Every structure is written in C-alpha cells, then in structure tokens.
C-alpha cells in the first residue's frame, strides 16, 4: 500500500517553492551553497556549549538561510549546468503523480531519501551527546545521500526533459 503522505512534497510546501523560487534555485550558487546548511546547523547546535541558550540565534539564522537560499541568487543566464539540471529533476520528481517517471528513478530517489533519513539518527544523537564521531557519521550519510539524490535528479531531468512542455521550457 502506498504511503498517503509524501515527504518530498511536504518539504516543497514548507519551503513555499513557487516557479520564481525554483528558477532562482537553478543558479549553481544556490545549489552549491545549499550544501552549507547541515554543517552550519551542526556548528549552530554545538555552539550551545559556549553560547548556552544564545545558540538559538545561530540555529534560527541557519533555518532562515535554509528558506532564503533558493531565493538568494538571480536566475542563471544559462541552465546548461549540472546544478540547474538537479533542480529541474527535483521538480520533475515532485510532479511524478501528474507526469509519471521511470520506476528506477522513483525507487532510487526514495532509497536515497531513506539513506539521508537514517543519517539523521546518528547526527541527532551526536548533537545531543556532543559526540563528534556520531555527528560526522550522520552528516556523512545525510550529505552523501543528498548529493547522490541530486545527481540522480539531474539524470531524471535528462530522461524526462522532452516528456512535458513545462520541462523543456525550463531550459535556456
């Protein structure tokens, strides 16, 4: 039985991604700088050791950066980049109910989401216990899973760019 909720779509709704935000997020600066979020959140949470409750400020700033990042940069002049294709693939994946995608892409995306999700457990434990080894294990799984996921999304876009007129229109 298929799940009645979709963590990927929930994430998009929480980020309030519209066409303008997606266009800006296709900028490689947005894609690459987004990789800073988990290390910055790790540092922000660890800062409780020396900032106490004041660590809530850096945590809040990282949350703000997470939301603002896809909006922080201008749309790219050209979308002929791996980074742009990654964001396009994410949009294709999120639209998979309206325009079906090849099953192998769906399975890999879900599996890599699980890898990242599993990484949250040692990461959270490491943050709670101030255990650098567990924190790094969790970070490695989460970031590794996410990077592999976005690489798969570039591949998905390449396979699907001609499947729907909207997909082709994103390229310039």
C-alpha positions in Angstrom: 0.0 0.0 0.0 1.4 3.4 -1.0 2.0 6.0 1.7 -0.7 8.7 1.9 2.0 11.4 2.5 4.9 12.4 0.5 7.9 13.8 2.5 9.3 15.3 -0.7 6.1 17.3 -1.5 5.8 18.3 2.2 9.3 19.7 2.1 8.5 21.7 -1.0 5.4 23.1 0.7 7.3 24.0 3.8 9.9 25.9 1.7 7.0 27.7 -0.2 8.6 27.0 -3.5 6.9 28.7 -6.5 8.1 29.0 -10.1 10.1 32.1 -9.3 11.9 30.4 -6.4 12.6 27.3 -8.5 14.0 29.5 -11.3 16.4 31.2 -8.8 17.3 27.9 -7.2 18.6 26.7 -10.6 21.5 29.0 -10.1 24.6 26.9 -9.3 25.5 29.3 -6.5 22.2 28.4 -4.8 22.7 24.7 -5.3 26.3 24.6 -4.1 25.8 27.0 -1.2 22.9 24.9 0.0 25.4 22.2 0.9 26.5 24.5 3.8 23.2 24.1 5.6 23.9 20.8 7.5 27.4 21.7 8.6 26.2 25.2 9.7 23.3 23.7 11.6 25.8 21.3 13.3 28.0 24.1 14.3 25.0 26.2 15.5 23.8 23.3 17.7 27.3 22.6 19.0 27.6 26.3 19.9 25.3 25.7 22.9 28.4 24.6 24.7 29.8 28.2 24.7 26.6 30.2 24.0 24.0 28.4 26.1 20.5 29.5 25.1 22.2 32.1 22.9 22.7 29.2 20.5 19.1 29.6 19.4 20.2 32.7 17.4 22.6 30.8 15.1 20.1 28.0 14.8 17.4 30.5 13.8 19.8 32.0 11.3 20.5 28.6 9.7 16.8 28.0 9.5 16.4 31.4 7.8 19.3 30.6 5.4 17.6 27.3 4.6 14.4 29.1 3.5 16.1 32.0 1.8 18.8 30.1 -0.1 16.6 29.2 -3.1 15.7 32.8 -3.4 19.1 34.4 -2.7 20.5 34.3 -6.2 19.3 35.5 -9.5 18.1 33.0 -12.1 21.0 31.8 -14.0 21.7 33.2 -17.5 22.1 29.6 -18.8 20.6 26.4 -17.3 23.1 24.2 -19.1 24.7 23.1 -15.9 24.6 20.1 -13.6 23.3 22.2 -10.8 20.3 23.5 -12.8 19.5 20.1 -14.1 19.5 18.8 -10.5 16.8 21.4 -9.5 14.9 20.6 -12.7 15.0 16.9 -11.8 13.7 17.6 -8.3 10.7 19.5 -9.9 10.1 16.6 -12.3 10.3 14.2 -9.3 7.8 16.3 -7.4 5.5 16.2 -10.4 5.6 12.4 -10.7 1.9 11.9 -9.9 0.9 14.2 -12.9 3.6 13.0 -15.3 4.9 9.5 -14.3 8.6 9.0 -14.2 10.5 5.8 -14.8 10.2 3.4 -11.9 14.0 3.1 -11.4 14.3 6.8 -10.8 11.5 6.7 -8.2 13.0 3.8 -6.4 16.4 5.3 -6.2 15.1 8.7 -5.0 13.1 7.0 -2.2 16.1 4.8 -1.3 18.5 7.8 -1.1 15.9 9.7 0.9 16.0 6.8 3.3 19.8 6.9 3.5 19.6 10.6 4.4 16.8 9.9 6.9 18.8 7.1 8.6 21.7 9.5 8.8 19.6 11.8 10.9 19.6 9.3 13.8 23.4 9.3 14.5 23.5 13.1 13.7 20.8 14.0 16.2 22.4 11.6 18.8 25.8 13.1 18.1 24.4 16.6 18.5 22.6 15.7 21.7 25.6 13.9 23.2 28.2 16.3 21.7 29.8 13.2 20.1 31.8 14.3 17.1 32.1 10.7 15.7 28.3 10.1 15.6 27.7 13.6 14.4 30.1 13.1 11.5 28.7 9.7 10.7 25.2 11.2 10.5 26.5 14.2 8.4 28.2 11.8 6.0 25.1 9.7 5.5 22.8 12.8 5.1 25.1 14.8 2.8 26.2 11.7 0.9 22.6 10.6 0.4 21.5 14.1 -0.7 24.4 14.6 -3.1 23.7 11.2 -4.7 20.0 12.1 -4.8 20.5 15.4 -6.6 22.8 13.7 -9.0 20.0 11.2 -9.7 17.7 14.2 -10.2 20.0 15.5 -13.0 19.8 12.2 -14.7 16.0 12.1 -14.2 15.7 15.5 -15.9 17.8 14.3 -18.8 15.5 11.4 -19.2 12.3 13.4 -18.9 13.0 16.9 -20.4 11.1 16.1 -23.5 8.2 14.4 -21.7 6.3 17.6 -20.8 6.3 21.1 -22.4 7.0 22.7 -19.0 10.1 20.7 -18.6 11.6 21.8 -21.9 10.6 25.4 -21.1 12.9 25.5 -18.1 16.0 25.2 -20.2 17.7 28.3 -21.7 
